[in-house]
């Protein structure tokens, strides 16, 4: 009966019916259809059902080894990244160490840069001609470099521990200090209070952070392609199957195999462990912490955070320094030639990136807010399905998304390969889930009676949404757009499959420089990306939030 009433309400609201049908059509075309193409390509060979590459996967060592390597790296990165994220989160939320604001900024800094920029820094520091490598070679005769499992674990841990930090910061700051203070008053030591009170209360968030970092490590493409050495992982093997062997069925099969652990981890995280995800931690609750920390704990944590922050700053500082060297490792003479090269040869890459990101960001932000509003405030048949489909690309590795778009849109009537549209679509539907979760989190704090009264007074769906809801959730709208833009400018894993000679991206240009061993020019690209991202974040925050949305609120 309830489903029938929902259907009647939907039929009697033409605009809502049109919007629901449009959203479902977009999700089916740009999320479900590419995924189906990957699955069918992996199972059907030359038009007939023949899972030959699945059989080969279990029979040939060179195929199963990258899968086991991916699981090994993912497990190690999840453990280390979550541990570091917990240390940062605990220190800034539960203690009175000095410099917490600075540590928070440093902990989130890797998010605004391409993930594989850390791999570039690792090469500058620990590669064949790295500073530490040369020191060990000349002073002690030790010939060692970072390529392989150590490099993958190091770079991915530094790249993805901020995700654990953002999740655990919200979890720990939400724990009432009175619980810990009560345990202390009853005679428990601080160590016992931590293990018996704080840690159990944070366990769901820790499990969520572990799974989140594990998923992101499994799907990482940028760091492995730069620093994997002779330790291949599944994402790079799928990429090489496309670009090196031109074997799309094999690439599709490897992608589907990669999908299994990531999708299982995503479902486990979202529905069994906790519905709390880092994408919903947009604004922390009012900070509450135990101020009376012992000097040993206070300065011990401060020292640990200084060391970890120093490593992060060293890596990024080395990229900055390397961008001014003539030829890293061979000729470290300072020069501006690398930046002249970036703004001459690489200018088209930068402009293409900004054009496509500028097109995808507002579309993705608006779609995210609309979907969040529909799944939280409107009752209609298929609402749960819409919520699931809109979040599906968050769980799917970028390799699968890129290969899926190649397979789905390479021939009429939807021939998009080689165009800017296919890159923008990858950006929109790959990054939109974050904006959806942020808008959902904020909508849950808005009393539904507000927009219900507006509808009852004749505002209608569009009037209520435009004049009431959107101004109220404008912070989520802006932060969602910022995230989408940042990830568009720094993305590599999915879009590397759909770029073309006509439309290139600056991250792909950076990757090409690393492949050519032009590390100084690659570092210059990295510095330019970071500066551009910071500048656009400032513009979005000040122009959109302070001018457009404030005017919108006044008009409403």
FIFIRO-259203 format. One record per residue (C-alpha): x, y, z. Coordinates in steps of 0.1 Angstrom, whole numbers, plus 5000, padded with zeros to 4 digits. Layout:
BEGIN
XYZ
...
This chain:
BEGIN
500050005000
502850245009
504550174975
501250244958
500950584975
504550674966
503850584930
500650804930
502551094944
505251054918
502751044889
500851354902
504051554903
505251584867
508451764875
509551514901
508651234878
510751384851
513651444875
513551084888
513450944853
516351164842
518551074871
517850704867
518650734830
521950904837
522950654863
522050364840
523950504810
527050634827
527550394857
525650074850
526150044813
530050074813
530249824841
528049574822
530249624792
533349534812
531549224826
530349104792
533649164775
535448954802
532948664798
532248664760
535148614736
534348694699
530648694706
530448364724
530448284761
534048194768
535648304800
539148204787
540948484805
539348394838
540748044833
544148174823
544148394854
544148084877
546547894855
549248144848
551548274875
552248604857
548548694860
547748574896
550948724910
549849094905
546549014922
548348874953
550749164952
547749404952
546249234982
549549245001
550149614994
546549695002
546749515036
549949675046
548950015035
545549985053
547349885086
550050155084
547750425070
545050375096
547650365124
549150695113
545650845107
544650735142
547750895158
547051225141
543351215149
543851125185
546551385190
544451675175
541151575192
541951415226
545151595238
546351955243
549451935222
550552265206
550252325169
547152115163
545852335134
549152305116
549251925121
545651905107
546652095076
549751885070
547751565075
545351665048
547851815024
548351495003
544651514993
545151834972
548051684951
548151394927
548651084947
551650974927
553451304934
554551124966
556050854944
557951114925
559251254957
560250904968
562250864936
563951204942
564851094977
565350714975
565550634938
568650534918
569950884920
568150994951
569751204979
569650925004
570550654979
573650844968
574650905004
574450535012
576250444981
579150684985
579550665023
578750295030
578750114997
575150025001
573350004967
569650014974
566550194960
562950234967
561350054938
559049754945
557049664976
558849915000
558150204977
554550104971
553850075008
555650395017
554050614990
550550474992
550550505030
551550875028
548950925000
545950765017
546450795055
544651135053
541450935045
541850745077
542651075096
539451245083
537250945093
538850905127
538951275135
535151285133
534750965153
537151065181
535851425184
532351275188
533251075219
532151245251
535151315273
532951255303
533150885296
536950885299
536951125328
534550895347
536950605341
539850815354
537850925385
537150555393
540850485394
541650355360
545050455346
545150655314
546450355295
543650135308
541150415300
542450425264
542150055259
538849995277
536950315268
538450525240
539550245217
536350035219
534250345212
536450425181
536450065168
533650115142
535550415128
538850225128
537349935109
535750185085
539150365080
540950025075
538549925047
538550265031
542350285029
542449925017
539950004988
541950304978
545250124978
543849834957
542550074930
545650294930
547250334896
549450644898
551950524925
552350174911
552950284875
555750514888
557450304915
556349944914
559649824897
559549444895
556549414918
553549444895
550049504908
546749444891
545849794881
549049844861
548649504845
545149604833
546549924819
549349754801
546849504787
545149794770
548050014760
550749744754
548849444742
545649604729
543849324746
540649474760
539149134770
542149054792
542049404807
538349364814
538949034831
541749174853
539449464862
536549234872
538949034894
540149354910
536449454915
535749154937
537749254968
537049624965
533349574962
533249324990
535149565012
532849855002
529749665010
531249545043
532249895053
528950065043
526349815055
527949605083
530649795100
529250155100
527350395078
529950655087
532250735057
534950995053
532851165027
530351265053
532951415076
532751765062
532351965093
533551835127
531451855158
532552105183
535951985194
536051825229
539251675243
540851575275
542951875283
544751725314
547151505295
550351385311
553651545299
554851215287
551851155265
551651515254
555251555243
555551195231
552651245206
553951585197
557351425188
555651155167
553551405148
556651625142
558451325127
555551225105
554851585095
558551635088
558551335064
555551475045
557051815043
560351665032
558751485004
556851784991
559752024998
561951794977
559451804948
559552184951
563352194951
563551934923
561352144901
564152414900
567052174892
568352134857
568451754857
567751584890
570551354902
572951454874
572951834874
571252004904
572052354891
569052584899
567052704869
563652824858
563752624826
561452354839
558652604845
559152764811
558752424797
555552354816
554052694806
555052644769
554852274760
552452184789
550252494787
547752314765
547552024790
546852274818
544252464798
542552134788
542452024824
540952354836
538352354808
537152004815
537352034852
535452364850
532752194830
532451884852
532552054886
529252254885
527451974868
528651714893
527951944922
524352014911
523651654903
525051554937
522751794956
519651694935
520351314941
520951374978
517651574981
515751304963
517051014983
516551185017
513451405012
511251244986
509550904987
509250724954
509750364941
513350284936
514750544960
517150294976
518250174942
519050534932
521150584963
523050264957
523650324920
524850684926
527450554951
528550254930
531450434912
532850514946
533550144952
534550064916
538350094909
539150374884
540750114861
537349954856
535650284850
538150384824
538050054806
534250054808
533950394791
536250284763
534049974757
530750154761
531350474741
533750394713
531150354685
527750514674
525250604686
527350714716
530750754701
532450974727
536050854726
538551124718
536251404730
536351624760
532851494769
534051144778
536651284802
534151514818
531651234822
534251024839
534951314863
531351374870
530151024878
533450914894
533551204919
529851284924
529451034953
531451244976
529251544970
526151324975
527351205009
528151555021
524751695010
522951395026
524851455059
523751825059
520151755048
519751515078
520351825100
517552025083
514051985096
511951825069
509052045080
510752345065
510452245029
507152065035
505652395046
507052565015
505452294992
502152325011
502152695005
502452644968
506252674962
506252334944
509252104941
511552334922
510652644942
511152464975
514452314964
515852644949
514752894975
514752685007
516952365005
519852484984
520652795004
520452585036
522952325024
525152565005
528252465026
527852105014
527352224978
530552434979
532652174996
531351904972
532352124942
535752194957
536351814961
535151744926
537452004911
540451894932
539951534922
539451634885
542751814884
544651544903
542951234888
544850974868
543550624873
540350634852
541050924828
544350784816
542250544795
540050804779
542451094771
543351154735
545651354713
543051634711
542351644749
545151574773
545451634811
548251784831
548451474853
548951254822
551751494811
553351464845
553251084842
554851094808
557751304822
558351044849
558250764823
560850954803
562951004835
562651384832
562151414870
562851784872
560151864846
557751624863
558351804896
557552134880
554251994867
553551874903
554252224917
552052384891
549152144899
549352214936
549452594931
546452584906
544452364930
545052594960
544152904939
540952754926
539952634961
540352994973
538353134944
535452884948
535352944985
535353314982
533453384949
530853114950
530253084988
530653444998
529153614968
526753394948
525253184975
524953465000
523053664973
520953344967
520153325004
519053695005
516953644975
515353334991
